[in-house]
Amino acid sequence: MISRRTALAGLLGGGASLASAGILSNRYTQQWVFGSPAFAAGPKPLAIPKPLTGEIREGVRTYDLGLQRGTSRFFDGVNTPTLGINGTYLGPTLKMRAGESVRMNVTNKTGQASTLHWHGLHLPARADGGPHQIIRDGETWSPQFTVKQRASMFWYHSHMVPHTGPQVYQGLAGLIYVDDEETSRLDLPSEYGVDDIPLVLQDRAFNDDGSFFYSTSMPNMMMGMRGNVLLVNGTNRPYFQARTNKLRLRLLNGSNARFYTLGFNDGRTFQQIGTDGGLLERPHETSQITLGPAERAQIIVDLSDGQPVRLRSFPTPDGGMMGGGMMGRGMMGGMMNDNLTFEVLNIRPDAQRAKSPAVPERLITLSRPDPSQAIGTRRFVMQMGMGGMMMGGGVFAINGKTMDMNRIDETVRIGTTEIWQVDNASMMSHPFHVHDVQFRILDRNGVAPTPGETGLKDTVVISPRESVRLLLSFSDYADPDRPYMYHCHILEHEDAGMMGQFAVTA
């Protein structure tokens, strides 16, 4: 074990290489950092990803998706080489309903191997889109499965280990809307692009020629790749003209590594109505919500006062080393920690707005998580090192082991429920994601979860020295040869080995 001071010295020493590479010094990085002058990018209308409902072919809802190269303009007159899905950057919003059979025809035209993972969906391992389901350049992959989800917003993205980080950074990601009968009966804002607005938050860094800056230098590997330009649905400095008194914002932290604490500039409260995998039982009123990478939330904001308001990301010191501490006070704290403030969305209410009904006091019914149903407890310890030195295990490891595609780390039995205890033995927070299942959080260091975390989840943030217990059930699909993943969703960490595999057996 190395000392905290030694670790910090090694990490801070890497700051010079980061600055010389351009991430801290180039002109584009000052764009859209709160309080900094904008560079050649005026406010633009928020881009809304195109909805794609697919086509019914032989009774199956079928989507045709093409992974492709493109060029995007995040700054006026500046071209940025990007990757996209059916477009130049990001992909369409796939709309489907629970109970449907769907097929994804994914054709790779990027010039490199890739995958497409359906994040949060419960489906057979062969259709998961993890690192085992590789799509070579020029090939088409066509998984088919039944939508077995409660209504929520999920997403899809590259999972091409060890290239997940750069491929998602360049744009290989998109959203999935699942609807069901239970939530369709609720009087919630639901007109896509009008009062039901998806927001994909991604921080990016740029080189002086406008291309993305992506580096695997030691600081970027340790902290995850972070930038100080915020793109929302691929839009730089977005605004939205609201035509209704209430807006439903569906939030995805689509960043590689950055954490966001979201609230409004005037301090107004809003109602959180959903988490990763579905709605909460009841709305939760709050003024801020924090999302780690891959986490989602649904909120409703009231605009009946007619006043312009800005959704803002405030500093999140716990998203970095040691909860802020020394890292939060220096240059590297400002860049590699999460204490930048970003403007996320400028909301401009129209003078004439449609009235919106009150948010229901009760949304859906969720069973109470019952740990007595579990047949046992598994323990997962997240570990990382710095500068090649060990801190609690391997350089990037879970239970002392780095990812091995040929090794299945855990085997679970179909039809069973387990408790997974996830401990963080490292010096920074990690978002822990489990493929295939939605879980419930039982407790954090023995304390029950807050109201905003009582719903269905597939990603949970584990803070340093924290122990979180999850309740998971494994159903429907067994495959002893094809595994699912569990991993840190800081993409540079999973690419470097903070990931394991589990198989579901009969």
C-alpha positions in Angstrom: 0.0 0.0 0.0 1.4 3.4 -0.9 0.6 6.5 1.2 -2.0 9.0 0.3 0.6 11.7 -0.2 2.7 9.6 -2.5 -0.3 8.8 -4.6 -1.3 12.4 -4.9 2.2 13.4 -5.9 2.2 10.9 -8.7 -1.2 12.0 -10.0 -0.5 15.7 -9.8 2.8 15.2 -11.5 0.8 14.0 -14.5 -0.9 17.4 -14.8 2.0 18.9 -16.9 1.5 16.3 -19.7 -2.2 16.9 -19.7 -1.7 20.7 -20.1 0.9 20.3 -22.8 -1.4 18.0 -24.7 -4.0 20.8 -24.9 -6.7 19.7 -22.5 -6.2 22.6 -20.1 -4.6 25.2 -22.5 -6.4 25.1 -25.8 -9.0 27.8 -26.7 -11.9 25.4 -27.0 -11.8 24.1 -23.5 -12.9 27.5 -22.2 -16.2 27.1 -24.1 -19.2 26.7 -21.8 -17.4 26.6 -18.5 -19.6 28.7 -16.3 -18.2 32.3 -16.0 -15.7 31.8 -18.9 -16.1 33.6 -22.3 -17.6 31.6 -25.1 -15.4 30.9 -28.1 -17.2 31.1 -31.5 -20.4 29.3 -30.4 -23.6 31.2 -29.8 -26.6 29.6 -28.0 -28.3 27.0 -30.2 -31.7 25.2 -29.9 -31.4 21.9 -28.1 -31.0 19.0 -30.5 -33.6 16.4 -29.9 -32.5 12.9 -31.0 -34.8 11.6 -33.7 -37.3 9.0 -32.5 -37.1 5.7 -34.3 -40.0 3.2 -33.9 -38.7 0.7 -36.3 -40.8 -1.4 -38.7 -42.9 -4.4 -38.0 -41.5 -7.3 -40.0 -43.0 -10.8 -39.6 -44.4 -9.7 -36.2 -41.1 -8.3 -34.9 -40.4 -4.7 -34.4 -37.2 -4.2 -36.3 -34.6 -1.4 -36.1 -31.9 -0.8 -38.7 -28.9 0.8 -37.2 -25.7 1.8 -38.8 -22.5 2.6 -37.0 -20.7 5.2 -39.1 -18.1 8.0 -39.3 -19.1 11.6 -39.7 -18.3 15.3 -39.1 -20.0 17.5 -36.5 -20.0 21.2 -35.7 -19.9 21.9 -32.0 -18.3 25.3 -32.6 -19.2 27.8 -35.4 -17.2 27.0 -38.5 -15.2 24.2 -36.9 -15.5 20.6 -38.0 -15.0 17.8 -35.6 -14.5 14.1 -36.8 -17.1 12.0 -34.9 -18.8 8.6 -34.8 -22.6 8.2 -34.9 -25.4 5.8 -35.3 -27.7 6.6 -38.3 -26.1 10.0 -38.2 -22.9 11.9 -37.5 -23.0 12.0 -33.7 -25.0 9.8 -31.2 -28.0 7.9 -32.4 -31.8 8.0 -32.6 -34.0 7.3 -29.6 -35.4 3.8 -30.0 -39.0 3.7 -29.0 -40.6 0.4 -28.0 -43.2 -1.1 -25.6 -42.9 -3.8 -22.9 -43.8 -7.2 -24.2 -42.8 -6.6 -27.8 -40.4 -8.8 -29.7 -37.6 -6.6 -31.2 -34.7 -7.2 -33.6 -31.7 -4.9 -33.9 -29.9 -5.0 -37.3 -26.6 -3.3 -36.5 -24.3 -2.7 -39.4 -20.8 -1.5 -38.6 -19.3 0.9 -41.2 -16.8 2.7 -38.9 -13.6 1.0 -40.2 -13.0 -0.6 -36.8 -14.5 -3.4 -34.7 -17.2 -2.4 -32.3 -20.2 -3.6 -30.3 -23.5 -2.2 -29.2 -24.7 -2.9 -25.7 -28.3 -2.4 -24.6 -27.6 -0.9 -21.2 -30.2 -1.7 -18.6 -32.2 -4.2 -20.6 -33.0 -7.7 -19.4 -32.2 -10.1 -22.3 -30.3 -13.2 -23.3 -26.5 -13.0 -22.9 -26.0 -13.7 -26.6 -28.0 -10.5 -27.4 -26.4 -8.3 -24.6 -23.9 -6.5 -26.9 -21.0 -6.8 -24.5 -17.4 -7.4 -25.4 -18.1 -10.9 -26.6 -20.6 -9.8 -29.3 -18.1 -8.1 -31.6 -19.3 -6.6 -34.9 -16.4 -6.5 -37.4 -16.2 -3.7 -39.9 -18.6 -4.4 -42.7 -20.6 -7.0 -40.8 -24.2 -6.9 -39.5 -25.3 -8.3 -36.1 -29.0 -9.0 -35.6 -29.9 -9.9 -32.0 -33.6 -10.5 -31.2 -35.3 -10.4 -27.8 -38.5 -9.6 -25.9 -38.7 -6.3 -24.1 -39.1 -7.3 -20.4 -38.8 -4.0 -18.7 -40.9 -1.5 -16.8 -41.3 1.8 -18.6 -38.2 4.0 -18.4 -35.3 5.4 -20.4 -32.4 3.1 -21.1 -29.5 3.6 -23.5 -27.2 1.8 -25.9 -23.5 2.3 -26.4 -20.2 0.7 -27.6 -18.8 -1.9 -25.2 -15.7 -2.7 -27.3 -13.2 -3.4 -24.5 -10.5 -2.0 -24.5 -11.8 0.7 -26.8 -15.1 1.5 -25.1 -13.8 4.8 -23.8 -12.7 6.4 -27.1 -15.6 4.9 -29.1 -18.3 6.3 -26.7 -16.3 9.6 -26.5 -16.5 10.0 -30.3 -20.3 9.4 -30.3 -21.3 5.7 -30.3 -24.3 6.0 -27.9 -28.1 6.6 -28.1 -31.3 6.3 -26.0 -34.1 3.8 -25.6 -37.6 4.7 -24.5 -39.7 1.8 -23.2 -43.4 2.4 -22.5 -45.9 0.1 -20.8 -49.6 0.1 -19.9 -49.2 1.0 -16.3 -47.3 4.3 -17.0 -49.3 5.1 -20.1 -52.3 5.6 -17.8 -50.5 8.2 -15.7 -51.1 11.9 -16.5 -47.4 12.7 -17.0 -45.8 14.9 -19.6 -45.2 12.4 -22.5 -45.1 14.2 -25.8 -41.6 13.5 -27.0 -39.6 16.6 -27.8 -42.4 18.9 -26.5 -42.8 18.3 -22.8 -40.9 15.0 -22.5 -37.3 16.0 -23.2 -34.2 13.6 -23.2 -30.9 15.2 -22.1 -27.7 13.3 -22.7 -24.9 15.0 -20.8 -21.3 14.5 -22.1 -18.2 16.5 -21.2 -15.6 16.7 -23.9 -12.1 18.2 -24.5 -10.9 19.5 -27.9 -7.7 20.1 -29.7 -6.8 23.4 -31.3 -8.1 22.1 -34.7 -11.5 21.3 -33.2 -11.0 17.5 -33.0 -11.8 15.6 -29.9 -8.9 15.4 -27.4 -8.7 11.9 -25.9 -5.7 10.7 -24.0 -4.8 7.5 -22.1 -2.1 9.3 -20.1 -1.8 8.2 -16.4 -4.0 11.0 -15.0 -6.8 10.3 -17.5 -6.7 6.6 -16.9 -6.8 7.0 -13.1 -9.5 9.6 -13.0 -11.2 8.8 -16.3 -11.2 11.0 -19.3 -12.9 14.3 -18.5 -13.2 17.6 -20.5 -14.5 21.0 -19.7 -16.9 21.5 -22.7 -20.4 20.2 -22.0 -22.4 18.8 -24.8 -26.1 18.1 -24.3 -27.6 15.8 -27.0 -24.5 16.9 -28.9 -25.4 20.6 -28.6 -23.0 23.2 -27.3 -24.8 25.9 -25.2 -28.3 24.7 -25.7 -31.6 26.4 -25.0 -35.1 25.1 -25.1 -38.3 27.0 -25.8 -40.9 25.6 -23.4 -44.5 25.5 -24.6 -46.0 23.9 -21.5 -46.1 24.7 -17.8 -44.3 21.5 -16.9 -41.3 19.7 -18.5 -40.3 16.1 -17.9 -36.6 15.9 -18.3 -35.1 12.5 -18.8 -31.4 12.8 -17.7 -28.6 10.5 -18.7 -25.0 11.0 -17.5 -23.4 9.8 -20.8 -20.0 11.0 -19.8 -17.0 8.7 -19.6 -16.1 9.7 -16.1 -17.6 13.0 -14.8 -20.2 13.1 -12.1 -22.9 15.8 -12.2 -24.8 17.4 -9.4 -27.8 19.0 -11.2 -30.1 21.8 -10.0 -31.6 25.1 -11.2 -29.8 28.4 -10.9 -32.7 30.0 -8.9 -32.7 27.1 -6.4 -36.2 26.0 -7.3 -37.3 22.5 -6.4 -38.4 19.8 -8.8 -39.9 16.4 -8.5 -37.8 13.3 -9.2 -40.2 10.6 -10.6 -37.8 8.0 -11.9 -34.4 6.2 -11.7 -32.5 4.0 -14.1 -35.0 1.2 -14.5 -38.4 2.9 -14.0 -40.6 5.2 -12.0 -40.5 5.7 -8.3 -43.6 4.8 -6.3 -44.1 8.4 -5.4 -42.5 11.7 -6.6 -39.6 12.9 -4.6 -39.3 16.7 -4.2 -35.7 17.9 -4.1 -33.5 20.8 -5.4 -30.5 18.8 -6.5 -29.7 15.3 -7.8 -26.3 13.7 -8.4 -25.7 11.3 -11.3 -22.6 9.2 -11.8 -21.6 7.9 -15.2 -24.4 5.8 -16.8 -27.0 6.7 -14.1 -30.3 8.1 -15.3 -33.1 10.1 -13.6 -36.5 11.5 -14.6 -37.5 14.9 -13.2 -40.4 17.3 -13.6 -39.9 21.0 -13.4 -42.7 23.5 -13.0 -42.4 26.6 -15.3 -45.8 28.1 -14.4 -44.1 31.3 -13.1 -43.0 32.1 -16.6 -39.5 32.9 -15.6 -36.4 31.8 -17.6 -34.4 29.2 -15.7 -31.1 27.4 -16.2 -30.5 23.8 -15.4 -26.9 23.8 -14.0 -24.3 21.3 -13.0 -22.7 22.3 -9.7 -19.4 21.0 -8.3 -19.4 17.4 -7.2 -16.3 17.0 -5.0 -17.2 13.4 -4.1 -16.9 12.4 -7.7 -13.1 12.7 -7.5 -10.3 11.7 -5.3 -11.0 11.3 -1.5 -14.2 13.2 -1.6 -12.6 16.5 -2.8 -9.9 16.9 -0.2 -6.6 18.1 -1.5 -7.6 17.3 -5.1 -10.5 19.8 -4.9 -8.2 22.8 -4.3 -5.7 22.7 -7.0 -5.4 22.7 -10.8 -6.0 19.0 -11.1 -8.9 19.3 -8.7 -10.5 21.8 -11.0 -10.0 19.7 -14.1 -9.8 16.1 -13.1 -12.2 16.4 -10.1 -15.8 17.4 -10.6 -15.8 21.0 -9.3 -16.4 22.7 -12.5 -19.8 24.4 -12.9 -21.6 23.9 -16.2 -24.7 25.4 -17.7 -26.7 22.4 -18.9 -29.8 23.9 -20.5 -31.3 27.4 -20.7 -35.1 27.0 -20.5 -37.1 29.8 -22.0 -40.8 29.6 -21.3 -43.1 30.9 -24.0 -45.5 33.7 -23.0 -48.4 31.5 -24.0 -48.0 28.0 -22.6 -50.3 25.0 -22.4 -51.4 24.1 -18.9 -50.0 20.8 -17.4 -51.9 18.6 -15.0 -50.6 18.1 -11.4 -48.1 15.3 -11.0 -49.8 12.3 -9.5 -49.2 11.7 -5.8 -48.7 8.0 -6.5 -47.0 6.7 -9.6 -46.5 2.9 -9.6 -46.4 0.0 -7.2 -43.0 -1.5 -6.4 -42.6 -4.5 -4.1 -40.6 -3.9 -1.0 -37.1 -5.3 -1.3 -36.9 -8.4 0.9 -33.4 -9.5 1.8 -34.8 -12.7 3.3 -35.4 -14.0 -0.2 -31.7 -14.1 -1.0 -30.0 -17.5 -1.0 -26.7 -15.9 -0.1 -24.3 -12.9 -0.3 -21.5 -12.3 -2.7 -18.8 -9.7 -2.0 -17.2 -7.5 -4.7 -14.3 -5.2 -3.8 -13.4 -2.4 -6.2 -9.7 -1.7 -6.2 -7.3 0.5 -8.2 -3.6 1.5 -8.1 -1.7 4.6 -9.1 1.5 5.0 -11.0 1.8 1.2 -11.3 1.7 0.8 -7.5 -1.0 -1.2 -5.8 -3.7 0.1 -3.6 -5.9 -2.6 -2.2 -5.2 -5.1 -5.0 -4.6 -4.9 -8.8 -4.1 -1.7 -10.7 -7.7 -1.8 -11.9 -9.4 -4.8 -10.3 -12.5 -6.3 -8.7 -11.7 -8.8 -6.0 -8.0 -8.6 -6.9 -8.6 -9.7 -10.5 -8.5 -7.7 -13.7 -10.8 -8.5 -16.6 -10.1 -11.7 -18.5 -12.4 -12.5 -21.4 -11.7 -16.2 -21.0 -12.5 -16.4 -17.3 -16.0 -16.5 -15.8 -15.7 -15.0 -12.3 -19.1 -15.8 -10.8 -21.8 -18.3 -11.6 -25.4 -17.7 -10.4 -28.4 -20.0 -10.7 -31.5 -19.0 -12.6 -34.6 -18.4 -10.5 -32.6 -17.3 -7.5 -32.2 -14.0 -5.6 -28.9 -12.9 -4.1 -27.4 -10.0 -2.2 -24.3 -8.4 -3.8 -22.2 -6.4 -1.3 -20.0 -4.0 -3.2 -17.1 -2.4 -1.3 -14.9 0.4 -2.5 -11.3 0.0 -1.3 -10.0 2.8 -3.6 -9.6 6.5 -3.1 -12.3 7.7 -5.6 -16.0 7.0 -6.3 -16.9 4.3 -8.8 -20.3 3.7 -10.6 -20.9 -0.1 -10.4 -23.0 -1.5 -13.3 -24.5 -4.9 -13.6 -25.7 -6.2 -17.0 -29.0 -8.0 -17.5 -30.7 -7.2 -14.2 -32.3 -4.3 -12.5 -31.6 -4.3 -8.8 -32.7 -2.6 -5.6 -30.4 -0.9 -3.1 -30.8 -2.3 0.4 -28.5 0.0 2.2 -25.3 2.1 2.2 -23.0 1.3 5.2 -26.1 0.0 6.9 -28.3 3.0 6.2 -31.4 2.8 4.0 -31.2 4.5 0.6 -32.6 8.0 0.1 -36.0 8.3 -1.6 -34.4 9.1 -4.9 -32.6 5.7 -4.9 -35.5 3.4 -3.9 -36.5 2.5 -7.5 -35.0 0.1 -10.0 -31.4 0.6 -10.7 -28.7 -0.9 -12.9 -25.8 1.4 -11.9 -25.0 2.6 -8.4 -22.2 4.9 -7.2 -20.0 3.5 -4.5 -18.0 6.1 -2.6 -14.6 5.6 -1.0 -14.7 3.3 2.0 -18.4 2.6 1.4 -20.2 -0.7 1.4 -23.4 -1.0 -0.5 -25.8 -4.0 -0.5 -27.8 -4.7 -3.6 -30.7 -7.2 -4.1 -30.7 -9.0 -7.5 -32.9 -11.7 -9.0 -31.9 -13.8 -12.0 -34.7 -15.0 -14.3 -35.7 -16.1 -17.8 -32.3 -16.6 -19.4 -29.6 -19.2 -18.7 -26.4 -19.7 -20.7 -23.4 -21.3 -19.0 -21.0 -20.3 -21.9 -22.0 -16.7 -22.6 -21.4 -14.4 -19.6 -22.7 -11.0 -18.6 -20.5 -8.2 -17.2 -20.3 -6.3 -13.9 -17.9 -3.4 -13.9 -17.0 0.2 -13.1 -18.8 2.5 -15.6 -15.9 5.0 -15.7 -15.1 3.8 -19.2 -11.3 4.1 -18.8 -11.5 1.9 -15.7 -13.5 -0.8 -17.4 -11.2 -0.7 -20.4 -8.2 -1.1 -18.1 -9.6 -4.1 -16.2 -12.1 -3.1 -13.5 -14.6 -5.6 -14.8 -15.7 -9.2 -14.2 -18.0 -11.7 -15.8 -20.9 -13.8 -14.4 -22.9 -16.6 -16.1 -26.4 -17.6 -15.3 -26.9 -21.4 -15.2 -30.0 -23.7 -15.0 
